[in-house]
Amino acid sequence: MKTSDFSRQLEGYGLLTAQILYHMPDHPDLLQSFLWQTFDKAPRFPELSRFLHFWQRDLDGKLHSVMVAHRDLIGPTDWRLLDAEFPIH
């Protein structure tokens, strides 16, 4: 049974965006960029690790670098008290 994205967020998973730079197979001096997003768990990033192992095992483009951005989507609510009132008709 596949778990929903919301259930995964409750388990501590957050949105991961990875920018992967790799050498083009036919032109190794040129770099190509690939963006990949998934839900993953910091700090070990098991989903990203599986994806990069797949890339190295099955794809021809040699990896150059990977930049990662990660954000927990469910967390404590941010709030602040405002000293203003805005009446609506």
N, C-alpha and C positions, 0 to 999 in steps of 0.2 A: 504494500500500500504506500503510495507516494504522499509525503507530508506536504501540507500547504506552506506557502511562503510565510504566512503569518505565524504558523506553528514554529517554523524554523527561527523566526525572529524572537519568539518567546524563549527559545533554547539558547539564545545568545548570538545567533547569526546576524550579520549586517551586510549591507550592500558593498560589494567589492568591485572596483573598476581597475582594470590592469591595462596599461599601455605597453604593448610588447613590440620591441624593435627587433627585426631579424634581417639577416642577409638574404637577398633574393637568390634562389638556387641557380638561375641562369646567369646572373650578374652579381657575383659575391661582393663586389665593391660598393654596391648600392644597398641602402637600408630601406625597408618597408615598415610601415607602422600598422599595428593591429590592435583594436580596442576590444576588450572582453569584459562582460559584466555577469556577475552571479552573486548569490548569497553565500557568504563564507564566514568562518569563525576565526577572529583574531586571537592570539598573535601567530598561530601556526599555519593558518590558511590551507586546510587540507584539500579543498576543491581546487584552488589554484595550483597546488603541488601536483595533484593528479593530472590537471590539464597540461602543465609544463612537461611532465614525464611523458604524456601521450605525444606532445609536440616533438620532443627530442627523439622518441622511439619511431614515430610513424610519418613525420613530415620532413620535407627536404630542407627547408629554410633553417639555417643555423641561428640560434638565438644570440642576440647581441646584448640586450638589456630588458629589464622589466621594471616599470614604475607602478606602484600600487597606491590606491586611495581607498580607504575603508571608513564606513560610517555606520554606527549602530543606529538603526531606525527607531527602535523602541527603547525609551529610557525615561529618566525622571522628567516630569513636565517642567518646562521653563516658564516662569511667570514673573510678572512684576506688577506692583501697585501703581496705578496712574492717578495723578491728581487732576483729572479733567473729566468733564461730562459732555457728552455729545447727544443732545436730544434729536429724536427722529420723529417726523410728522406723524 
